[in-house]
């Protein structure tokens, strides 16, 4: 069975042979990886059974600096126009929101858009999907988000306030992103991707970031439209959905809008085995390995024990894709990384 065949069986809970796994390393851990394996490519070094694809680079050279009151010399913008200034710790950065001081929907509408839907952005995706499929790997497109790009542009407090008190502004900010992301979803599905990573962080580690009715009004329909666009183009495409935090209140509704796999299932604030027990006939789970607990602060044996316990509970009957719930940061001991990979490879149904 190829990695791709096994991945599809795992997410569909159809008797996989083993548990697919994946992880992401921060820059300092990638440096350590290169010393040990001769490459900074995590997928290559550990032959991860899950592989990601993304759009080719843009040809646009939009200068967004005029939209900022102050733009540090060492800052940069992405193609959305969001600014990033280096933070004080490791690779972390500070967001700079170009729409922070916008007052009208017309200003939002006039703001330059990325060219995500241009054909030249998708030629590399199709080539990489073909290459991965021929090599026996699944291709997962990353990522389709609506709330996060909208608040990066507008500022989190501003957008949440708009959602409560200025519906025209909220519609302008969220609607422009939704429209683009529906197109991205469709093109990713048409390009042959096996799965698409959807999602936005809509919860904290204590509760939802907003009331459930507010989420239902603004963000649920936007994500539903994106998932529907993908599945209209390819009914077999798998919808992975990412949100950190305590998402218990919306899991049933996520299943209702077409989500097939929940990520990252943070064990510090939700119980993976409980979610499996309640929703495991209709939902699979991707993540579950704590990056605030066992990965940085446990021993290698703790990591092995955790991975095996997840296999015995969440992995029962399939439906488990193992992954640390966040990028692994500098404090994670290297032996814990090796323990995660070695144990994940040992798990067989």
PAPAMAR-387257 format. One record per residue (C-alpha): residue number from 0; residue in three letters; chain; x, y, z. Coordinates in steps of 0.25 Angstrom, whole numbers, plus 5000, padded with zeros to 4 digits. Example, Ala and Ser with C-alpha at 12.3 -4.5 7.8 and 13.67 -1.06 7.14 Angstrom:
<pts>
{n=0 res=ALA chain=A x=5049 y=4982 z=5031}
{n=1 res=SER chain=A x=5055 y=4996 z=5029}
</pts>
This chain:
<pts>
{n=0 res=UNK chain=A x=5000 y=5000 z=5000}
{n=1 res=UNK chain=A x=5006 y=5014 z=4996}
{n=2 res=UNK chain=A x=5006 y=5025 z=5006}
{n=3 res=UNK chain=A x=4995 y=5032 z=4998}
{n=4 res=UNK chain=A x=4986 y=5020 z=4999}
{n=5 res=UNK chain=A x=4989 y=5018 z=5013}
{n=6 res=UNK chain=A x=4986 y=5033 z=5016}
{n=7 res=UNK chain=A x=4972 y=5032 z=5009}
{n=8 res=UNK chain=A x=4969 y=5020 z=5017}
{n=9 res=UNK chain=A x=4973 y=5026 z=5030}
{n=10 res=UNK chain=A x=4965 y=5039 z=5028}
{n=11 res=UNK chain=A x=4953 y=5031 z=5023}
{n=12 res=UNK chain=A x=4954 y=5021 z=5035}
{n=13 res=UNK chain=A x=4955 y=5009 z=5025}
{n=14 res=UNK chain=A x=4965 y=5000 z=5031}
{n=15 res=UNK chain=A x=4979 y=5007 z=5028}
{n=16 res=UNK chain=A x=4992 y=4999 z=5030}
{n=17 res=UNK chain=A x=4999 y=5009 z=5039}
{n=18 res=UNK chain=A x=4997 y=5024 z=5044}
{n=19 res=UNK chain=A x=5001 y=5035 z=5035}
{n=20 res=UNK chain=A x=5010 y=5046 z=5042}
{n=21 res=UNK chain=A x=5016 y=5059 z=5040}
{n=22 res=UNK chain=A x=5022 y=5071 z=5047}
{n=23 res=UNK chain=A x=5028 y=5085 z=5045}
{n=24 res=UNK chain=A x=5041 y=5090 z=5051}
{n=25 res=UNK chain=A x=5045 y=5104 z=5055}
{n=26 res=UNK chain=A x=5057 y=5110 z=5048}
{n=27 res=UNK chain=A x=5067 y=5107 z=5059}
{n=28 res=UNK chain=A x=5062 y=5092 z=5059}
{n=29 res=UNK chain=A x=5064 y=5092 z=5044}
{n=30 res=UNK chain=A x=5078 y=5096 z=5046}
{n=31 res=UNK chain=A x=5080 y=5084 z=5055}
{n=32 res=UNK chain=A x=5073 y=5075 z=5045}
{n=33 res=UNK chain=A x=5083 y=5080 z=5034}
{n=34 res=UNK chain=A x=5095 y=5076 z=5043}
{n=35 res=UNK chain=A x=5089 y=5062 z=5046}
{n=36 res=UNK chain=A x=5083 y=5059 z=5032}
{n=37 res=UNK chain=A x=5089 y=5068 z=5022}
{n=38 res=UNK chain=A x=5076 y=5075 z=5019}
{n=39 res=UNK chain=A x=5066 y=5085 z=5025}
{n=40 res=UNK chain=A x=5055 y=5078 z=5018}
{n=41 res=UNK chain=A x=5047 y=5071 z=5029}
{n=42 res=UNK chain=A x=5039 y=5063 z=5019}
{n=43 res=UNK chain=A x=5051 y=5058 z=5012}
{n=44 res=UNK chain=A x=5059 y=5055 z=5025}
{n=45 res=UNK chain=A x=5048 y=5047 z=5031}
{n=46 res=UNK chain=A x=5041 y=5042 z=5019}
{n=47 res=UNK chain=A x=5028 y=5048 z=5025}
{n=48 res=UNK chain=A x=5015 y=5040 z=5019}
{n=49 res=UNK chain=A x=5008 y=5054 z=5018}
{n=50 res=UNK chain=A x=5013 y=5064 z=5008}
{n=51 res=UNK chain=A x=5008 y=5078 z=5006}
{n=52 res=UNK chain=A x=5007 y=5087 z=4993}
{n=53 res=UNK chain=A x=5005 y=5101 z=4991}
{n=54 res=UNK chain=A x=5003 y=5112 z=4980}
{n=55 res=UNK chain=A x=5015 y=5117 z=4972}
{n=56 res=UNK chain=A x=5021 y=5130 z=4975}
{n=57 res=UNK chain=A x=5014 y=5143 z=4971}
{n=58 res=UNK chain=A x=5019 y=5152 z=4960}
{n=59 res=UNK chain=A x=5013 y=5164 z=4966}
{n=60 res=UNK chain=A x=5022 y=5175 z=4973}
{n=61 res=UNK chain=A x=5011 y=5183 z=4980}
{n=62 res=UNK chain=A x=5017 y=5194 z=4989}
{n=63 res=UNK chain=A x=5008 y=5194 z=5002}
{n=64 res=UNK chain=A x=5016 y=5203 z=5010}
{n=65 res=UNK chain=A x=5007 y=5215 z=5008}
{n=66 res=UNK chain=A x=4996 y=5208 z=5016}
{n=67 res=UNK chain=A x=5004 y=5208 z=5029}
{n=68 res=UNK chain=A x=5006 y=5220 z=5038}
{n=69 res=UNK chain=A x=5019 y=5214 z=5042}
{n=70 res=UNK chain=A x=5027 y=5203 z=5035}
{n=71 res=UNK chain=A x=5040 y=5199 z=5041}
{n=72 res=UNK chain=A x=5052 y=5198 z=5032}
{n=73 res=UNK chain=A x=5054 y=5183 z=5035}
{n=74 res=UNK chain=A x=5039 y=5180 z=5033}
{n=75 res=UNK chain=A x=5033 y=5173 z=5021}
{n=76 res=UNK chain=A x=5019 y=5170 z=5015}
{n=77 res=UNK chain=A x=5013 y=5158 z=5009}
{n=78 res=UNK chain=A x=5005 y=5158 z=4996}
{n=79 res=UNK chain=A x=4992 y=5161 z=5004}
{n=80 res=UNK chain=A x=4999 y=5174 z=5009}
{n=81 res=UNK chain=A x=5000 y=5170 z=5023}
{n=82 res=UNK chain=A x=5013 y=5175 z=5030}
{n=83 res=UNK chain=A x=5022 y=5167 z=5039}
{n=84 res=UNK chain=A x=5033 y=5173 z=5048}
{n=85 res=UNK chain=A x=5043 y=5164 z=5055}
{n=86 res=UNK chain=A x=5039 y=5161 z=5069}
{n=87 res=UNK chain=A x=5048 y=5159 z=5081}
{n=88 res=UNK chain=A x=5048 y=5144 z=5082}
{n=89 res=UNK chain=A x=5053 y=5134 z=5072}
{n=90 res=UNK chain=A x=5045 y=5134 z=5059}
{n=91 res=UNK chain=A x=5033 y=5141 z=5064}
{n=92 res=UNK chain=A x=5028 y=5154 z=5057}
{n=93 res=UNK chain=A x=5019 y=5166 z=5060}
{n=94 res=UNK chain=A x=5007 y=5168 z=5051}
{n=95 res=UNK chain=A x=5005 y=5181 z=5044}
{n=96 res=UNK chain=A x=4991 y=5183 z=5039}
{n=97 res=UNK chain=A x=4989 y=5192 z=5027}
{n=98 res=UNK chain=A x=4974 y=5194 z=5028}
{n=99 res=UNK chain=A x=4975 y=5197 z=5043}
{n=100 res=UNK chain=A x=4971 y=5212 z=5041}
{n=101 res=UNK chain=A x=4961 y=5209 z=5029}
{n=102 res=UNK chain=A x=4947 y=5215 z=5032}
{n=103 res=UNK chain=A x=4939 y=5211 z=5020}
{n=104 res=UNK chain=A x=4936 y=5199 z=5012}
{n=105 res=UNK chain=A x=4940 y=5206 z=4999}
{n=106 res=UNK chain=A x=4954 y=5207 z=5005}
{n=107 res=UNK chain=A x=4954 y=5192 z=5007}
{n=108 res=UNK chain=A x=4949 y=5190 z=4993}
{n=109 res=UNK chain=A x=4960 y=5199 z=4987}
{n=110 res=UNK chain=A x=4972 y=5192 z=4994}
{n=111 res=UNK chain=A x=4980 y=5183 z=4985}
{n=112 res=UNK chain=A x=4977 y=5168 z=4984}
{n=113 res=UNK chain=A x=4987 y=5157 z=4982}
{n=114 res=UNK chain=A x=4986 y=5149 z=4969}
{n=115 res=UNK chain=A x=4983 y=5136 z=4975}
{n=116 res=UNK chain=A x=4974 y=5132 z=4963}
{n=117 res=UNK chain=A x=4983 y=5134 z=4952}
{n=118 res=UNK chain=A x=4987 y=5122 z=4944}
{n=119 res=UNK chain=A x=5002 y=5123 z=4946}
{n=120 res=UNK chain=A x=5001 y=5121 z=4961}
{n=121 res=UNK chain=A x=4994 y=5107 z=4959}
{n=122 res=UNK chain=A x=5004 y=5101 z=4949}
{n=123 res=UNK chain=A x=5014 y=5098 z=4960}
{n=124 res=UNK chain=A x=5003 y=5092 z=4968}
{n=125 res=UNK chain=A x=4998 y=5082 z=4957}
{n=126 res=UNK chain=A x=5013 y=5078 z=4954}
{n=127 res=UNK chain=A x=5016 y=5075 z=4969}
{n=128 res=UNK chain=A x=5003 y=5068 z=4971}
{n=129 res=UNK chain=A x=5006 y=5059 z=4959}
{n=130 res=UNK chain=A x=5020 y=5057 z=4964}
{n=131 res=UNK chain=A x=5015 y=5053 z=4978}
{n=132 res=UNK chain=A x=5005 y=5044 z=4973}
{n=133 res=UNK chain=A x=5015 y=5036 z=4964}
{n=134 res=UNK chain=A x=5024 y=5035 z=4976}
{n=135 res=UNK chain=A x=5012 y=5029 z=4984}
{n=136 res=UNK chain=A x=5010 y=5041 z=4994}
{n=137 res=UNK chain=A x=4997 y=5049 z=4997}
{n=138 res=UNK chain=A x=4997 y=5064 z=4993}
{n=139 res=UNK chain=A x=4990 y=5073 z=5003}
{n=140 res=UNK chain=A x=4988 y=5088 z=4999}
{n=141 res=UNK chain=A x=4991 y=5098 z=5010}
{n=142 res=UNK chain=A x=4984 y=5106 z=5013}
{n=143 res=UNK chain=A x=4970 y=5112 z=5011}
{n=144 res=UNK chain=A x=4967 y=5123 z=5022}
{n=145 res=UNK chain=A x=4957 y=5134 z=5023}
{n=146 res=UNK chain=A x=4956 y=5140 z=5037}
{n=147 res=UNK chain=A x=4971 y=5140 z=5039}
{n=148 res=UNK chain=A x=4975 y=5148 z=5027}
{n=149 res=UNK chain=A x=4963 y=5157 z=5029}
{n=150 res=UNK chain=A x=4968 y=5161 z=5043}
{n=151 res=UNK chain=A x=4982 y=5161 z=5039}
{n=152 res=UNK chain=A x=4978 y=5172 z=5029}
{n=153 res=UNK chain=A x=4968 y=5179 z=5038}
{n=154 res=UNK chain=A x=4974 y=5177 z=5052}
{n=155 res=UNK chain=A x=4968 y=5166 z=5062}
{n=156 res=UNK chain=A x=4961 y=5176 z=5071}
{n=157 res=UNK chain=A x=4956 y=5184 z=5059}
{n=158 res=UNK chain=A x=4950 y=5173 z=5052}
{n=159 res=UNK chain=A x=4943 y=5167 z=5064}
{n=160 res=UNK chain=A x=4937 y=5180 z=5067}
{n=161 res=UNK chain=A x=4933 y=5181 z=5052}
{n=162 res=UNK chain=A x=4926 y=5168 z=5054}
{n=163 res=UNK chain=A x=4918 y=5173 z=5066}
{n=164 res=UNK chain=A x=4915 y=5188 z=5062}
{n=165 res=UNK chain=A x=4919 y=5191 z=5047}
{n=166 res=UNK chain=A x=4913 y=5180 z=5038}
{n=167 res=UNK chain=A x=4916 y=5187 z=5025}
{n=168 res=UNK chain=A x=4931 y=5188 z=5029}
{n=169 res=UNK chain=A x=4931 y=5174 z=5034}
{n=170 res=UNK chain=A x=4925 y=5169 z=5021}
{n=171 res=UNK chain=A x=4935 y=5177 z=5013}
{n=172 res=UNK chain=A x=4947 y=5171 z=5020}
{n=173 res=UNK chain=A x=4942 y=5156 z=5021}
{n=174 res=UNK chain=A x=4935 y=5156 z=5008}
{n=175 res=UNK chain=A x=4947 y=5160 z=5000}
{n=176 res=UNK chain=A x=4955 y=5149 z=5006}
{n=177 res=UNK chain=A x=4944 y=5139 z=5005}
{n=178 res=UNK chain=A x=4942 y=5141 z=4990}
{n=179 res=UNK chain=A x=4957 y=5139 z=4988}
{n=180 res=UNK chain=A x=4958 y=5127 z=4996}
{n=181 res=UNK chain=A x=4946 y=5120 z=4989}
{n=182 res=UNK chain=A x=4954 y=5122 z=4976}
{n=183 res=UNK chain=A x=4966 y=5116 z=4983}
{n=184 res=UNK chain=A x=4958 y=5104 z=4988}
{n=185 res=UNK chain=A x=4952 y=5101 z=4975}
{n=186 res=UNK chain=A x=4966 y=5102 z=4968}
{n=187 res=UNK chain=A x=4973 y=5093 z=4978}
{n=188 res=UNK chain=A x=4962 y=5083 z=4977}
{n=189 res=UNK chain=A x=4963 y=5084 z=4961}
{n=190 res=UNK chain=A x=4978 y=5082 z=4962}
{n=191 res=UNK chain=A x=4977 y=5068 z=4968}
{n=192 res=UNK chain=A x=4980 y=5071 z=4983}
{n=193 res=UNK chain=A x=4975 y=5059 z=4991}
{n=194 res=UNK chain=A x=4972 y=5068 z=5003}
{n=195 res=UNK chain=A x=4971 y=5083 z=5006}
{n=196 res=UNK chain=A x=4975 y=5089 z=5019}
{n=197 res=UNK chain=A x=4964 y=5099 z=5023}
{n=198 res=UNK chain=A x=4962 y=5107 z=5036}
{n=199 res=UNK chain=A x=4964 y=5119 z=5045}
{n=200 res=UNK chain=A x=4968 y=5120 z=5059}
{n=201 res=UNK chain=A x=4954 y=5123 z=5065}
{n=202 res=UNK chain=A x=4956 y=5119 z=5079}
{n=203 res=UNK chain=A x=4966 y=5121 z=5091}
{n=204 res=UNK chain=A x=4970 y=5111 z=5101}
{n=205 res=UNK chain=A x=4959 y=5114 z=5110}
{n=206 res=UNK chain=A x=4947 y=5116 z=5101}
{n=207 res=UNK chain=A x=4943 y=5121 z=5087}
{n=208 res=UNK chain=A x=4949 y=5134 z=5083}
{n=209 res=UNK chain=A x=4935 y=5140 z=5080}
{n=210 res=UNK chain=A x=4921 y=5135 z=5083}
{n=211 res=UNK chain=A x=4916 y=5123 z=5076}
{n=212 res=UNK chain=A x=4905 y=5132 z=5070}
{n=213 res=UNK chain=A x=4915 y=5142 z=5065}
{n=214 res=UNK chain=A x=4923 y=5130 z=5058}
{n=215 res=UNK chain=A x=4911 y=5125 z=5052}
{n=216 res=UNK chain=A x=4907 y=5138 z=5046}
{n=217 res=UNK chain=A x=4920 y=5142 z=5040}
{n=218 res=UNK chain=A x=4931 y=5131 z=5039}
{n=219 res=UNK chain=A x=4923 y=5118 z=5038}
{n=220 res=UNK chain=A x=4916 y=5122 z=5025}
{n=221 res=UNK chain=A x=4929 y=5127 z=5019}
{n=222 res=UNK chain=A x=4936 y=5114 z=5022}
{n=223 res=UNK chain=A x=4924 y=5106 z=5017}
{n=224 res=UNK chain=A x=4925 y=5113 z=5004}
{n=225 res=UNK chain=A x=4940 y=5110 z=5002}
{n=226 res=UNK chain=A x=4938 y=5095 z=5006}
{n=227 res=UNK chain=A x=4926 y=5094 z=4996}
{n=228 res=UNK chain=A x=4934 y=5100 z=4985}
{n=229 res=UNK chain=A x=4945 y=5090 z=4987}
{n=230 res=UNK chain=A x=4935 y=5078 z=4987}
{n=231 res=UNK chain=A x=4927 y=5083 z=4976}
{n=232 res=UNK chain=A x=4940 y=5083 z=4967}
{n=233 res=UNK chain=A x=4944 y=5069 z=4973}
{n=234 res=UNK chain=A x=4934 y=5062 z=4982}
{n=235 res=UNK chain=A x=4945 y=5053 z=4987}
{n=236 res=UNK chain=A x=4954 y=5063 z=4993}
{n=237 res=UNK chain=A x=4957 y=5063 z=5008}
{n=238 res=UNK chain=A x=4954 y=5075 z=5016}
{n=239 res=UNK chain=A x=4963 y=5077 z=5028}
{n=240 res=UNK chain=A x=4959 y=5088 z=5037}
{n=241 res=UNK chain=A x=4969 y=5095 z=5047}
{n=242 res=UNK chain=A x=4966 y=5103 z=5059}
{n=243 res=UNK chain=A x=4974 y=5103 z=5072}
{n=244 res=UNK chain=A x=4967 y=5104 z=5085}
{n=245 res=UNK chain=A x=4954 y=5099 z=5091}
{n=246 res=UNK chain=A x=4946 y=5096 z=5079}
{n=247 res=UNK chain=A x=4936 y=5086 z=5086}
{n=248 res=UNK chain=A x=4924 y=5096 z=5084}
{n=249 res=UNK chain=A x=4925 y=5096 z=5068}
{n=250 res=UNK chain=A x=4930 y=5082 z=5065}
{n=251 res=UNK chain=A x=4916 y=5077 z=5061}
{n=252 res=UNK chain=A x=4914 y=5089 z=5052}
{n=253 res=UNK chain=A x=4928 y=5087 z=5046}
{n=254 res=UNK chain=A x=4924 y=5073 z=5042}
{n=255 res=UNK chain=A x=4911 y=5078 z=5036}
{n=256 res=UNK chain=A x=4918 y=5088 z=5027}
{n=257 res=UNK chain=A x=4927 y=5077 z=5021}
{n=258 res=UNK chain=A x=4939 y=5076 z=5030}
{n=259 res=UNK chain=A x=4945 y=5062 z=5030}
{n=260 res=UNK chain=A x=4957 y=5063 z=5039}
{n=261 res=UNK chain=A x=4959 y=5072 z=5051}
{n=262 res=UNK chain=A x=4973 y=5079 z=5054}
{n=263 res=UNK chain=A x=4981 y=5081 z=5063}
{n=264 res=UNK chain=A x=4973 y=5075 z=5075}
{n=265 res=UNK chain=A x=4981 y=5081 z=5085}
{n=266 res=UNK chain=A x=4982 y=5072 z=5097}
{n=267 res=UNK chain=A x=4985 y=5083 z=5107}
{n=268 res=UNK chain=A x=4971 y=5088 z=5105}
{n=269 res=UNK chain=A x=4962 y=5077 z=5098}
{n=270 res=UNK chain=A x=4962 y=5062 z=5101}
{n=271 res=UNK chain=A x=4965 y=5055 z=5088}
{n=272 res=UNK chain=A x=4960 y=5042 z=5093}
{n=273 res=UNK chain=A x=4947 y=5048 z=5097}
{n=274 res=UNK chain=A x=4945 y=5055 z=5083}
{n=275 res=UNK chain=A x=4948 y=5041 z=5077}
{n=276 res=UNK chain=A x=4937 y=5034 z=5085}
{n=277 res=UNK chain=A x=4927 y=5045 z=5082}
{n=278 res=UNK chain=A x=4930 y=5048 z=5067}
{n=279 res=UNK chain=A x=4939 y=5037 z=5062}
{n=280 res=UNK chain=A x=4929 y=5030 z=5053}
{n=281 res=UNK chain=A x=4928 y=5043 z=5045}
{n=282 res=UNK chain=A x=4941 y=5051 z=5048}
{n=283 res=UNK chain=A x=4956 y=5048 z=5047}
{n=284 res=UNK chain=A x=4967 y=5055 z=5055}
{n=285 res=UNK chain=A x=4980 y=5061 z=5051}
{n=286 res=UNK chain=A x=4990 y=5065 z=5062}
{n=287 res=UNK chain=A x=4988 y=5061 z=5077}
{n=288 res=UNK chain=A x=5002 y=5062 z=5081}
{n=289 res=UNK chain=A x=5004 y=5074 z=5091}
{n=290 res=UNK chain=A x=5014 y=5084 z=5088}
{n=291 res=UNK chain=A x=5013 y=5091 z=5101}
{n=292 res=UNK chain=A x=5014 y=5079 z=5109}
{n=293 res=UNK chain=A x=5020 y=5065 z=5105}
{n=294 res=UNK chain=A x=5029 y=5070 z=5093}
{n=295 res=UNK chain=A x=5037 y=5081 z=5100}
{n=296 res=UNK chain=A x=5036 y=5076 z=5115}
{n=297 res=UNK chain=A x=5034 y=5061 z=5114}
{n=298 res=UNK chain=A x=5045 y=5051 z=5113}
{n=299 res=UNK chain=A x=5047 y=5042 z=5100}
{n=300 res=UNK chain=A x=5039 y=5031 z=5107}
{n=301 res=UNK chain=A x=5028 y=5041 z=5110}
{n=302 res=UNK chain=A x=5027 y=5044 z=5096}
{n=303 res=UNK chain=A x=5027 y=5029 z=5092}
{n=304 res=UNK chain=A x=5016 y=5026 z=5102}
{n=305 res=UNK chain=A x=5007 y=5038 z=5098}
{n=306 res=UNK chain=A x=5008 y=5034 z=5083}
{n=307 res=UNK chain=A x=5004 y=5019 z=5087}
{n=308 res=UNK chain=A x=4993 y=5023 z=5095}
{n=309 res=UNK chain=A x=4987 y=5032 z=5084}
{n=310 res=UNK chain=A x=4988 y=5020 z=5075}
{n=311 res=UNK chain=A x=4981 y=5011 z=5084}
{n=312 res=UNK chain=A x=4970 y=5022 z=5087}
{n=313 res=UNK chain=A x=4968 y=5032 z=5076}
{n=314 res=UNK chain=A x=4974 y=5022 z=5065}
{n=315 res=UNK chain=A x=4965 y=5011 z=5068}
{n=316 res=UNK chain=A x=4958 y=5007 z=5055}
{n=317 res=UNK chain=A x=4966 y=5017 z=5047}
{n=318 res=UNK chain=A x=4964 y=5032 z=5047}
{n=319 res=UNK chain=A x=4977 y=5037 z=5053}
{n=320 res=UNK chain=A x=4988 y=5045 z=5047}
{n=321 res=UNK chain=A x=4999 y=5048 z=5056}
{n=322 res=UNK chain=A x=5005 y=5062 z=5057}
{n=323 res=UNK chain=A x=5010 y=5071 z=5068}
{n=324 res=UNK chain=A x=4999 y=5082 z=5070}
{n=325 res=UNK chain=A x=5009 y=5093 z=5066}
{n=326 res=UNK chain=A x=5022 y=5096 z=5059}
{n=327 res=UNK chain=A x=5033 y=5090 z=5069}
{n=328 res=UNK chain=A x=5040 y=5101 z=5076}
{n=329 res=UNK chain=A x=5055 y=5103 z=5080}
{n=330 res=UNK chain=A x=5052 y=5097 z=5094}
{n=331 res=UNK chain=A x=5048 y=5083 z=5089}
{n=332 res=UNK chain=A x=5059 y=5073 z=5091}
{n=333 res=UNK chain=A x=5064 y=5066 z=5079}
{n=334 res=UNK chain=A x=5063 y=5052 z=5085}
{n=335 res=UNK chain=A x=5048 y=5055 z=5086}
{n=336 res=UNK chain=A x=5047 y=5058 z=5071}
{n=337 res=UNK chain=A x=5054 y=5045 z=5068}
{n=338 res=UNK chain=A x=5045 y=5038 z=5078}
{n=339 res=UNK chain=A x=5032 y=5043 z=5072}
{n=340 res=UNK chain=A x=5036 y=5039 z=5058}
{n=341 res=UNK chain=A x=5041 y=5025 z=5062}
{n=342 res=UNK chain=A x=5029 y=5022 z=5070}
{n=343 res=UNK chain=A x=5019 y=5027 z=5059}
{n=344 res=UNK chain=A x=5026 y=5018 z=5049}
{n=345 res=UNK chain=A x=5025 y=5006 z=5058}
{n=346 res=UNK chain=A x=5010 y=5007 z=5059}
{n=347 res=UNK chain=A x=5003 y=4996 z=5051}
{n=348 res=UNK chain=A x=4988 y=4992 z=5050}
</pts>
